[in-house]
Amino acid sequence: MLVRWALWLLAVAAVLGIVLAVLRYTKQRWSARWVGKAHGFVNSAALALLVFAWATTGLPRLASTALVLLSLTAAAGLVTGQAWRWKNTHRIEVALFAHLSFAAAGWLLLLASGA
């Protein structure tokens, strides 16, 4: 049950992430800050649910792998946010690609785990 909630929260966070990317690339800074905070909070809630499920009831192997990938996604998201502040285009694109790749792989593994 907790994994299903986490999947839904991650889906909402993905939509917020797409909105965030559009706002960032269209240079609407003030809107992007609030969407970025919401994106991070929703992702943190999903990650907390997964960690709680892992610690209390255990997770299948695929779901545990997804938890690791989603933790890497969070780290890449923090680097992406800092890269926007540094205004370093190359770092933004690399960090954003890593963030998106880890997130998609983690979500798909979590979905495939069937937990």
C-alpha positions as CSV (number, residue, x, y, z in Angstrom):
1,M,0.0,0.0,0.0
2,L,2.8,2.4,0.9
3,V,4.5,1.7,-2.4
4,R,1.3,2.5,-4.4
5,W,1.1,5.8,-2.6
6,A,4.7,6.5,-3.4
7,L,4.1,5.7,-7.0
8,W,1.2,8.2,-7.1
9,L,3.3,10.9,-5.3
10,L,6.1,10.3,-7.8
11,A,3.8,10.7,-10.7
12,V,2.6,14.0,-9.3
13,A,6.2,15.0,-8.8
14,A,7.0,14.1,-12.4
15,V,4.2,16.4,-13.7
16,L,5.5,19.2,-11.4
17,G,9.1,18.5,-12.7
18,I,8.0,18.9,-16.3
19,V,6.2,22.2,-15.4
20,L,9.3,23.3,-13.5
21,A,11.6,22.6,-16.5
22,V,9.2,24.5,-18.8
23,L,9.2,27.5,-16.4
24,R,13.0,27.4,-16.0
25,Y,13.6,27.3,-19.7
26,T,11.1,30.1,-20.4
27,K,12.9,32.2,-17.7
28,Q,9.9,32.6,-15.4
29,R,12.0,32.6,-12.2
30,W,9.5,33.4,-9.5
31,S,7.0,30.8,-10.6
32,A,9.8,28.2,-10.9
33,R,10.9,28.6,-7.3
34,W,7.5,27.6,-5.9
35,V,7.0,24.8,-8.3
36,G,10.5,23.6,-7.5
37,K,9.7,23.6,-3.8
38,A,6.5,21.7,-4.4
39,H,8.4,19.2,-6.6
40,G,10.9,18.6,-3.9
41,F,8.4,18.2,-1.1
42,V,6.3,15.7,-3.0
43,N,9.4,13.7,-3.9
44,S,10.6,13.8,-0.3
45,A,7.2,12.5,0.9
46,A,7.4,9.6,-1.6
47,L,11.0,8.8,-0.6
48,A,10.0,8.9,3.1
49,L,7.2,6.4,2.4
50,L,9.6,4.1,0.6
51,V,12.2,4.2,3.4
52,F,9.5,3.6,6.0
53,A,8.2,0.6,4.0
54,W,11.7,-0.7,3.6
55,A,12.4,-0.4,7.3
56,T,9.2,-1.9,8.6
57,T,7.9,-4.5,6.2
58,G,10.7,-4.8,3.7
59,L,10.6,-4.3,0.0
60,P,11.1,-6.6,-2.9
61,R,14.6,-6.5,-4.6
62,L,13.3,-4.3,-7.5
63,A,11.7,-1.9,-5.1
64,S,14.9,-1.7,-3.1
65,T,16.9,-1.0,-6.2
66,A,14.3,1.7,-7.1
67,L,14.8,3.2,-3.6
68,V,18.5,3.5,-4.3
69,L,17.9,5.1,-7.7
70,L,15.4,7.5,-6.3
71,S,17.9,8.5,-3.6
72,L,20.4,9.2,-6.4
73,T,17.6,11.2,-8.2
74,A,17.2,13.4,-5.1
75,A,21.0,14.1,-5.1
76,A,21.0,14.9,-8.8
77,G,18.0,17.2,-8.2
78,L,19.9,19.1,-5.5
79,V,22.9,19.5,-8.0
80,T,20.4,20.6,-10.7
81,G,19.0,23.3,-8.4
82,Q,22.5,24.5,-7.5
83,A,23.5,24.5,-11.2
84,W,20.6,26.9,-11.9
85,R,21.9,29.2,-9.2
86,W,25.5,29.0,-10.7
87,K,24.0,29.7,-14.1
88,N,26.3,27.1,-15.6
89,T,24.6,25.7,-18.7
90,H,26.7,22.6,-19.1
91,R,26.2,21.5,-15.5
92,I,22.5,22.2,-15.7
93,E,22.1,19.9,-18.7
94,V,24.2,17.1,-17.3
95,A,22.6,17.3,-13.9
96,L,19.1,17.5,-15.4
97,F,19.8,14.5,-17.7
98,A,21.0,12.5,-14.7
99,H,18.0,13.6,-12.6
100,L,15.5,12.6,-15.3
101,S,17.2,9.3,-16.1
102,F,17.5,8.2,-12.5
103,A,13.9,9.2,-11.8
104,A,12.4,7.4,-14.8
105,A,14.4,4.3,-14.1
106,G,13.5,4.3,-10.4
107,W,9.8,4.8,-11.1
108,L,9.7,2.1,-13.7
109,L,11.5,-0.4,-11.4
110,L,9.1,0.5,-8.6
111,L,6.2,-0.1,-10.9
112,A,7.6,-3.4,-12.1
113,S,8.3,-4.6,-8.5
114,G,4.5,-5.1,-8.0
115,A,4.8,-4.2,-4.3
